[in-house]
Amino acid sequence: VLGVGLALGLVFSRQLSRPLRDIAQAASAVAGGDLSIRLPVQGGVEAVTVATAFNDMSASLRAAHDRLTHDAIHDALTHLPNRVLFTER
């Protein structure tokens, strides 16, 4: 009985810890600058909620990064390339 209980506990703990480990690895990748990371939305209700929020956050960061990059090299009024882009190219 003790062995079966330990085996079930081990399986249950792995099912809980795997999504958390995936989220931690994805967060490290995003912190490193990889904004294309998308987590699979699977697992329990809590894991699905966190994965969905993480994917939304990653998409928001990517959109903000793209907007900042565009604004840095284009004129705000006309959206034409500015001097920085001209010198860069």
N, C-alpha and C positions, 0 to 999 in steps of 0.2 A: 504494500500500500504506500509505504514511504517512497519507494523507487518510482512508482507511477505518479505520485504527487510531485516529485522533483522533476520528472520528465515533462509533465504537463506545465509546470511552472517555467521550465526552461523554454519550451515552445511558445508559451504565452508571452514571456518577456522578450523573446526575439521578435515576435510579431509587433510588439509595441515599440521596440527600440530601432527597428529597421527604418521606419518612416522618419523618425527623429534624426537618425544618422544621415539619411539622404538630405534632409532639410539643412542640417549643419554643413554638409559638404557643399550644397548649392549656395548657401549664404557665404561661405568662404570664397567660392568662385566669383560671386557677384562683387564681393569686397575687393577681389583681385582685378576687377574690371570687365569680366565676362558677363555682359548684360543679356546674352541670348539664352541663358539657362531657363528651362521650363521644367517644373516638377510634374511627375505623373500624379494625377488626382485619383488616388486609390487608398484603400485602407478603411479604418474606422472613421466615424463622424469627425472626430477631432483632427485626425490626419488630413482628411479632405478639406476641412475648414482652413487649416494652416497652409496646405499646399495651394489652395485657391488664392488665399491672401498673398502668399509669396509670389505666385505668378502675376497677380495684379501689380504688386510692388515692383517686380522686375520689369514689367511692361511700362509702368510709369517712369521708372528710372531711365529706361531706354529712350522713351519719347522726350524726356527732359534733356538727355544727353544730345540727341539729334537736334533738338531745338537750339540748344546752346551752341553747338557746332555750326549750325546754319547762321545763327545771329552773329557769330564771331567773324564770319567771312563775307557777310552780305549786309548791304545798307538796310536800315530798319524801315525807311520810308518807301523806297522803290524796290527793294529786294534784289537789286542788282549786285553783282560782285563788287567788293570794296577793295581798298588799297592793299589790305593784308593778303587777300586771295591773289591779287595782281602780282604782288612781290613774290608770293609763294610759288606761283606758276612761272 
